[in-house]
Each structure stands twice: as C-alpha cells, then as structure tokens.
Amino acid sequence: MSDQVGEGGGALPLVLIVAPATGRLHILPPKNFVDGQEWIEEGQIVARIEHSSAEPDDVHAPMRGRMGGMMGRDGEPVRQGQPIAWMEALAEGKTIMKPVEGGSAEERGA
C-alpha cells in the first residue's frame, strides 16, 4: 500500500472530516491520530463538538480508512463546516469533502 496521500499514483483518496456544528473540539482516544497509523472504521467516533445545547455532536468517520491527523487541538473552538480531521479512505477514484451528520457532500472526480 502506498504511503502517498491524495489523488495521484494509486494513493488512497483524501477525505476531509468537517465539524457538524459550531462549538469546542474534543478529540477522542486514541489521541495519536497525528502519526497517520491509526486505522478507523466507518461510523467510529473520532471527535466530539461541545456547544450550548444539551447534547454534544459526535463526529463519525464517514468510511473505513487510515486517519491522517486532526486539524485542531483539543478544546479549540471550531465552526460548522470547518475541516477538523483528514483521512485516507478505502475508496477508489474520488477526493471527497464530506460533512458528517447531514449537509451535502462535494465530490470531484479524480
């Protein structure tokens, strides 16, 4: 498997995971996502957004793949739609910018 990230040369497609709501980012264990070696499953909770409503929003991995890293620090404020993590997806031929938990996905062919 290639160590490349992105669309070229047989690499896994890059997926940006965005905040589903405005609030504070809380990264869930394992917190070593920054090293790019953590494999995650579709639906796995990777972070939580805490805000003024009673229940925080869980941020789920949209598909199975390798977590590349978090794009924010634990406790940092984030806005709805802001990229908070990136991963290499086990899907072929597309780079996907996908909000988790509703919203629309923007897809570009490779």
Secondary structure, DSSP 8 states (H G I E B T S, - for coil): ----BSSSTT-B-EEEEE-SSSEEEEE-S---GGGS-EEE-TT-EEEEEE-SSSS-EEEE-SSSEEEEEESS-TT-EE-TT-EEEEEEES-SSEEEEEESSSS--EEEE-
